[in-house]
Amino acid sequence: MKPAPFKYIAATSLDQALALKAEHGDEAKFLAGGQSLIPAMNFRLARPTILIDINGIEPLCGVRTSEAATRVGPLTRYRALQRDAAFVGLFPLIGEALPHIAHPQIRNRGTIGGNLSHADPASELPAIAVALRARLHVQSAKRARSVAAADFFVSALTTDLGADEMLTGIELPLHGPRTGSCFMEVARRRGDFAIVGLAAQVTLNENQACSDIRLSLCGVGETPVDASTAASIMIGHSPAEEMFRDVAASVQTMIEPSGSVHATADYQRHLAGVLTERALRTAHQRAHNER
Ligand SMILES: Cc1cc2nc3c(=O)[nH]c(=O)nc-3n(C[C@H](O)[C@H](O)[C@H](O)COP(=O)(O)OP(=O)(O)OC[C@H]3O[C@@H](n4cnc5c(N)ncnc54)[C@H](O)[C@@H]3O)c2cc1C
């Protein structure tokens, strides 16, 4: 299939891209890696009349780390993140998830900002952004604001972004010592979207009791599912097998998977329980080893 006719503009600055978006609103779409947008246009599921190519806007690329947080530019490609040992060392949860996203060719082009803005419910990074308490920086020609990842994903393929706004930065708070994480997913084939994916991050205090727990799932709802409250029964305790089982049972009751051609809703619910137990066990073990 070929896309419907559109006008292409290669923006050379953030100001120009935002001015164009303010002028054309929903008629215009930013082009980042093109790995979701172009297939959607080819299938005529998306028919923007104007494509604003943001690939030439250098300040939107790269990773900058300060004392409290790391800020990732939206145009940073999956491959660049995978190859950044310092970044993967700071955020092993992302490092563990990246190889699950699509295939090498797609990871060479796809960007973190395009991924989060596209907001596919089965996508790994939105669930991880929620688990890591990311803040998403958003800008229009008129104003800048930031929103918690948990509030950014509104429904399937829909975010909190306004018609004139761009995602301009992903801020990831640094975690404390004795923190371990784990990402796991089940997909039909390597590189497919997740049937169920799960991100867990456990922090222990000096007495090895759980002081913070984050748990988030993809593929089992319209948006990433933040199951951290269900896992909060671990707080103050030295995590043990019965607790992992109890959290898994709570997760199974709180999610509402829709099922698909690849898996029934019951199977997804079963997987969510199994992955919860396994990921919590692994994250806890890793936290324990991180003295
Ligand atoms: C075969 C195949 C398998 C795939 N498997 C997976 C998978 O397993 N997991 C997964 O997560 N993804 C998967 N993807 C999707 C891939 O990860 C895309 O790269 C990603 O969803 C979109 O990123 P992009 O940079 O390519 O964005 P684009 O395709 O360029 O843009 C996507 C959308 O985001 C908007 N956008 C882009 N950047 C911004 C910004 N900075 N601010 C506001 N809006 C913006 C665009 O206007 C567009 O609406 C797969 C894709 C293919 C083709």
The ligand as an SDF file (V2000), in Angstrom:
LIG
                    3D

 53 58  0  0  0  0  0  0  0  0999 V2000
    7.6500   -5.1750   12.7210 C   0  0  0  0  0  0  0  0  0  0  0  0
    7.5760   -4.2250   13.8920 C   0  0  0  0  0  0  0  0  0  0  0  0
    7.6670   -4.7510   15.1770 C   0  0  0  0  0  0  0  0  0  0  0  0
    7.5810   -3.9030   16.2750 C   0  0  0  0  0  0  0  0  0  0  0  0
    7.6720   -4.4310   17.5350 N   0  0  0  0  0  0  0  0  0  0  0  0
    7.6090   -3.6260   18.6060 C   0  0  0  0  0  0  0  0  0  0  0  0
    7.7170   -4.1480   19.9260 C   0  0  0  0  0  0  0  0  0  0  0  0
    7.8920   -5.3380   20.1520 O   0  0  0  0  0  0  0  0  0  0  0  0
    7.6190   -3.2660   20.9520 N   0  0  0  0  0  0  0  0  0  0  0  0
    7.4390   -1.9220   20.7520 C   0  0  0  0  0  0  0  0  0  0  0  0
    7.3540   -1.1690   21.7160 O   0  0  0  0  0  0  0  0  0  0  0  0
    7.3610   -1.4110   19.5200 N   0  0  0  0  0  0  0  0  0  0  0  0
    7.4450   -2.2140   18.4430 C   0  0  0  0  0  0  0  0  0  0  0  0
    7.3530   -1.6610   17.1940 N   0  0  0  0  0  0  0  0  0  0  0  0
    7.1480   -0.1990   17.0390 C   0  0  0  0  0  0  0  0  0  0  0  0
    8.4950    0.5510   17.1080 C   0  0  0  0  0  0  0  0  0  0  0  0
    9.0330    0.3750   18.4070 O   0  0  0  0  0  0  0  0  0  0  0  0
    8.3760    2.0540   16.8050 C   0  0  0  0  0  0  0  0  0  0  0  0
    9.7000    2.4790   16.6180 O   0  0  0  0  0  0  0  0  0  0  0  0
    7.7810    2.9450   17.8730 C   0  0  0  0  0  0  0  0  0  0  0  0
    6.5030    2.4960   18.2320 O   0  0  0  0  0  0  0  0  0  0  0  0
    7.6310    4.3750   17.3530 C   0  0  0  0  0  0  0  0  0  0  0  0
    8.8360    5.0770   17.4020 O   0  0  0  0  0  0  0  0  0  0  0  0
    9.3540    5.8730   16.1570 P   0  0  0  0  0  0  0  0  0  0  0  0
   10.5180    6.6470   16.5860 O   0  0  0  0  0  0  0  0  0  0  0  0
    9.5530    4.9220   15.0410 O   0  0  0  0  0  0  0  0  0  0  0  0
    8.1420    6.8910   15.9040 O   0  0  0  0  0  0  0  0  0  0  0  0
    7.2520    7.3150   14.6020 P   0  0  0  0  0  0  0  0  0  0  0  0
    6.8280    6.0700   13.9300 O   0  0  0  0  0  0  0  0  0  0  0  0
    8.0830    8.2690   13.8130 O   0  0  0  0  0  0  0  0  0  0  0  0
    6.1150    8.0570   15.3220 O   0  0  0  0  0  0  0  0  0  0  0  0
    5.1300    7.3770   16.0700 C   0  0  0  0  0  0  0  0  0  0  0  0
    4.0790    8.3920   16.5550 C   0  0  0  0  0  0  0  0  0  0  0  0
    4.6360    9.2350   17.5480 O   0  0  0  0  0  0  0  0  0  0  0  0
    4.5880   10.6150   17.1330 C   0  0  0  0  0  0  0  0  0  0  0  0
    5.8250   11.2200   17.6240 N   0  0  0  0  0  0  0  0  0  0  0  0
    7.0850   10.8160   17.3610 C   0  0  0  0  0  0  0  0  0  0  0  0
    7.9580   11.5300   18.0760 N   0  0  0  0  0  0  0  0  0  0  0  0
    7.2300   12.4110   18.7960 C   0  0  0  0  0  0  0  0  0  0  0  0
    7.5640   13.4220   19.7720 C   0  0  0  0  0  0  0  0  0  0  0  0
    8.8440   13.6670   20.1420 N   0  0  0  0  0  0  0  0  0  0  0  0
    6.5510   14.1340   20.3310 N   0  0  0  0  0  0  0  0  0  0  0  0
    5.2570   13.8940   19.9810 C   0  0  0  0  0  0  0  0  0  0  0  0
    4.8910   12.9530   19.0820 N   0  0  0  0  0  0  0  0  0  0  0  0
    5.8650   12.2110   18.5150 C   0  0  0  0  0  0  0  0  0  0  0  0
    4.4570   10.5730   15.6190 C   0  0  0  0  0  0  0  0  0  0  0  0
    3.8430   11.7440   15.1190 O   0  0  0  0  0  0  0  0  0  0  0  0
    3.5930    9.3430   15.4490 C   0  0  0  0  0  0  0  0  0  0  0  0
    2.2420    9.6410   15.6920 O   0  0  0  0  0  0  0  0  0  0  0  0
    7.4260   -2.4890   16.0780 C   0  0  0  0  0  0  0  0  0  0  0  0
    7.3710   -1.9550   14.7830 C   0  0  0  0  0  0  0  0  0  0  0  0
    7.4350   -2.8120   13.6940 C   0  0  0  0  0  0  0  0  0  0  0  0
    7.3700   -2.2260   12.3100 C   0  0  0  0  0  0  0  0  0  0  0  0
  1  2  1  0
  2  3  1  0
  2 52  2  0
  3  4  2  0
  4  5  1  0
  4 50  1  0
  5  6  2  0
  6  7  1  0
  6 13  1  0
  7  8  2  0
  7  9  1  0
  9 10  1  0
 10 11  2  0
 10 12  1  0
 12 13  2  0
 13 14  1  0
 14 15  1  0
 14 50  1  0
 15 16  1  0
 16 17  1  0
 16 18  1  0
 18 19  1  0
 18 20  1  0
 20 21  1  0
 20 22  1  0
 22 23  1  0
 23 24  1  0
 24 25  2  0
 24 26  1  0
 24 27  1  0
 27 28  1  0
 28 29  2  0
 28 30  1  0
 28 31  1  0
 31 32  1  0
 32 33  1  0
 33 34  1  0
 33 48  1  0
 34 35  1  0
 35 36  1  0
 35 46  1  0
 36 37  1  0
 36 45  1  0
 37 38  2  0
 38 39  1  0
 39 40  1  0
 39 45  2  0
 40 41  1  0
 40 42  2  0
 42 43  1  0
 43 44  2  0
 44 45  1  0
 46 47  1  0
 46 48  1  0
 48 49  1  0
 50 51  2  0
 51 52  1  0
 52 53  1  0
M  END
$$$$
